[in-house]
């Protein structure tokens, strides 16, 4: 069982367009205050405009902000920038938003600077990209925590140069973490855990160090991730007493995913199903989604307790009622596999899971429509659901969608599109997609014909569990020379040494 992933959002990509809290601007902002100075009460000239915007009355907000902005009110200027950038209450125009944010920047308004930098980074103009970098680096002098995190994300994504620069990303995240930014600590832990790629930079000791810093800063997600590594991570870094103590703190702070970690530890390390069930039950009672699923599975399988399918199903139903999409998927599977399946009920659960964003459910729903389980085949719906799951990098869906492109079923026939999707699925170890690539390589479809490579791909597909691979290999070998077979075996050795199929 792998340790709990380190959860952290990349904030730059989803940078919010919400208005900042009043009074959060820099001290150098040119702002006048009116009315009484009641603590917590917004008495600024733009208070009414802001209130209207927050309530969703965007046109009224813009109407109120315009005259204030003309007088130089920085909060009104920023509001108009947001209105134009989002198209709320004003013309959707990045150009006009940029104009207002530049006015805000001239008044040392930090939020205007951030939004302006984001707009500039969305272009491919080298001059604007350099300006965005300069703006953020200047802002970092006064706000190293927030801006250092943003700069790190920008460098990792290659926003300024078009090429990822992990070293600069780490440099800025460290500055941000040193300033106390917990999200940057989590980003560094994620980076050194290898979850962002860059396997050569993986460092378990640094992962733990930054998780410890984030946990010390009160982040319960870091506590849970750290606890999981101390309990069932790499053996050399395990510390049962410390791991349990940290998880107890997370539970005290009402992060009940810690129960899931404790249950998983009892199950996998201690190999004590009864003790594991106790922890999962505690999490279930606290409403923790993963624990609810595990308790249901334990009762359905009779693991750590007497088998009680009815109770397990009732727990899944309760979880599904609480919008647990994994529970919906499990209920769908159980319904379809029963002796007299209720197709309508199974379909209802499957749709709920798919709409909840589960790629596995989206793929299954695609297969459901393709098989005509509702009485008629709906290929267009199948294509749509396969595509959604494929976009989430779900290998089975990529393989299924590729097959439709290959045959021209529901989509225009395209060997090129099929090959691209097969590659994506094969890179994740999908056996069927790997054999499909072998067929394409042998036929020279959407790629150069290469029989030894086709043999190697088919061999790899067989290793991955594709039952039809042996027949394909036998057929290829009939036309091989000794030299071709030797080359094919060398190609297979290269593939299995760690290189993914191209």
Secondary structure, 3 states (H helix, E strand, C coil): CCCCCCCCCCCCCCCCCCCCCCCCCCCCCCCCECCCCCCCCCCECCHHHHHHHHCCCHHHHHHHHHHHHHCCCHHHHHHHHHHHHHCCCCCCCHHHHHHHHHHHHHCCCHHHHHHHHHHHHCCCCHHHHHHHHHHHHHHHHHCHHHHHHHHHHHHHHCCCCCCCCHHHHHHHHHHHHHCCCHHHHHHHHHHHCCCCCCHHHCCHHHHHHHHHHHHHCCCHHHHHHHHHHHHHCCHHHCCHHHHHHHHHHHHHCCCCHHHHHHHHHHHHCCCCHHHHHHHHHHHHHCCCHHHHHHHHHHHHHCCCCCCCHHHHHHHHHHHHHCCCHHHHHHHHHHHHHCCCCCHHHHHHHHHHHHHCCCHHHHHHHHHHHHCCCCCCCCHHHHHHHHHHHHHCCCHHHHHHHHHHHHHCCCCCCCHHHHHHHHHHHHHCCCHHHHHHHHHHHHHCCCCCCCHHHHHHHHHHHHHCCCCCHHHHHHHHHCCCCHHHHHHHHHHHHHHCCCCCCC
